[in-house]
Amino acid sequence: MARRKPPLDHDGAESLALMGLAFLAEEPDRLGRFLALTGMGPDDLRQQASEPGTLAAVLAYLLEDESLLYVFASMKDLDPVDVQPAHDLLMKAASGGGSA
C-alpha cells in the first residue's frame, strides 16, 4: 500500500527550491544558463537566493526543461510531480499571497 505524502507547505517548497538551486550550482553551465535566462547576475542571486520570487524562478526553470527536471528529481531522490505545487506556493508568496 502506497504511503500518502503530507501536503506541501511553504517551508517544504522553499527547501525543494533551495535543493534545486544547489543542483543548478553543481554545474557551471546549468547555473550560467539559468542566470542568462533570468537576467540575474551572480551577485543578484546571492542577495536574493532566499526570496520567494527567486526560488519560484529556480523551480520554473526546472519545470521548463523536462529532462533537467528528471535529472534533478533522480539525483535528489524526489518525485518530479512535487515541483509544480512547490512552484505554485512560492509564486503565491512572491505575489503577496502569504506564506501558507
DODREN-207621 format. One record per residue (C-alpha): residue number from 1; residue in three letters; chain; x, z, y. Coordinates in steps of 0.02 Angstrom, whole numbers, plus 50000, padded with zeros to 5 digits. Example, Ala and Ser with C-alpha at 12.3 -4.5 7.8 and 13.67 -1.06 7.14 Angstrom:
2
 num residuo cadena     X     Z     Y
   1     Ala      A 50615 50390 49775
   2     Ser      A 50684 50357 49947
This chain:
100
 num residuo cadena     X     Z     Y
   1     Met      A 50000 50000 50000
   2     Ala      A 50071 49949 50169
   3     Arg      A 50104 50084 50295
   4     Arg      A 50024 50065 50464
   5     Lys      A 50140 50068 50612
   6     Pro      A 50097 50186 50753
   7     Pro      A 50035 50097 50909
   8     Leu      A 50174 50042 51025
   9     Asp      A 50190 50147 51182
  10     His      A 50288 50118 51342
  11     Asp      A 50442 50211 51279
  12     Gly      A 50441 50108 51120
  13     Ala      A 50425 49948 51221
  14     Glu      A 50573 49999 51330
  15     Ser      A 50676 50042 51177
  16     Leu      A 50639 49874 51097
  17     Ala      A 50683 49782 51257
  18     Leu      A 50846 49878 51275
  19     Met      A 50889 49829 51097
  20     Gly      A 50852 49650 51149
  21     Leu      A 50967 49665 51298
  22     Ala      A 51105 49738 51189
  23     Phe      A 51078 49594 51067
  24     Leu      A 51099 49468 51208
  25     Ala      A 51254 49557 51271
  26     Glu      A 51337 49547 51099
  27     Glu      A 51366 49361 51127
  28     Pro      A 51429 49299 51297
  29     Asp      A 51340 49131 51275
  30     Arg      A 51173 49216 51241
  31     Leu      A 51190 49329 51392
  32     Gly      A 51254 49189 51502
  33     Arg      A 51104 49079 51462
  34     Phe      A 50985 49224 51496
  35     Leu      A 51068 49256 51664
  36     Ala      A 51065 49071 51709
  37     Leu      A 50881 49052 51667
  38     Thr      A 50828 49210 51759
  39     Gly      A 50940 49182 51909
  40     Met      A 51012 49356 51891
  41     Gly      A 51196 49394 51907
  42     Pro      A 51290 49521 51804
  43     Asp      A 51282 49649 51945
  44     Asp      A 51094 49623 51963
  45     Leu      A 51072 49650 51778
  46     Arg      A 51174 49810 51781
  47     Gln      A 51073 49880 51926
  48     Gln      A 50903 49827 51859
  49     Ala      A 50926 49842 51671
  50     Ser      A 50802 49985 51653
  51     Glu      A 50668 49909 51766
  52     Pro      A 50508 49857 51676
  53     Gly      A 50517 49682 51750
  54     Thr      A 50694 49654 51689
  55     Leu      A 50653 49723 51517
  56     Ala      A 50499 49611 51509
  57     Ala      A 50609 49463 51556
  58     Val      A 50725 49502 51411
  59     Leu      A 50579 49501 51289
  60     Ala      A 50505 49344 51368
  61     Tyr      A 50672 49258 51343
  62     Leu      A 50673 49305 51159
  63     Leu      A 50492 49251 51139
  64     Glu      A 50531 49080 51212
  65     Asp      A 50660 49043 51078
  66     Glu      A 50585 49072 50907
  67     Ser      A 50748 49054 50812
  68     Leu      A 50834 49179 50928
  69     Leu      A 50686 49296 50909
  70     Tyr      A 50702 49292 50720
  71     Val      A 50889 49321 50727
  72     Phe      A 50861 49470 50842
  73     Ala      A 50724 49542 50733
  74     Ser      A 50826 49518 50575
  75     Met      A 50984 49595 50647
  76     Lys      A 50890 49745 50716
  77     Asp      A 50775 49765 50566
  78     Leu      A 50620 49737 50671
  79     Asp      A 50457 49646 50646
  80     Pro      A 50460 49498 50766
  81     Val      A 50273 49516 50797
  82     Asp      A 50309 49681 50888
  83     Val      A 50398 49591 51029
  84     Gln      A 50243 49516 51112
  85     Pro      A 50148 49681 51129
  86     Ala      A 50305 49764 51196
  87     His      A 50323 49624 51323
  88     Asp      A 50142 49643 51375
  89     Leu      A 50162 49831 51402
  90     Leu      A 50316 49806 51509
  91     Met      A 50232 49669 51610
  92     Lys      A 50086 49785 51644
  93     Ala      A 50207 49921 51702
  94     Ala      A 50304 49796 51809
  95     Ser      A 50145 49739 51895
  96     Gly      A 50098 49918 51938
  97     Gly      A 49976 49937 51796
  98     Gly      A 50051 50102 51740
  99     Ser      A 50165 50154 51601
 100     Ala      A 50039 50193 51467
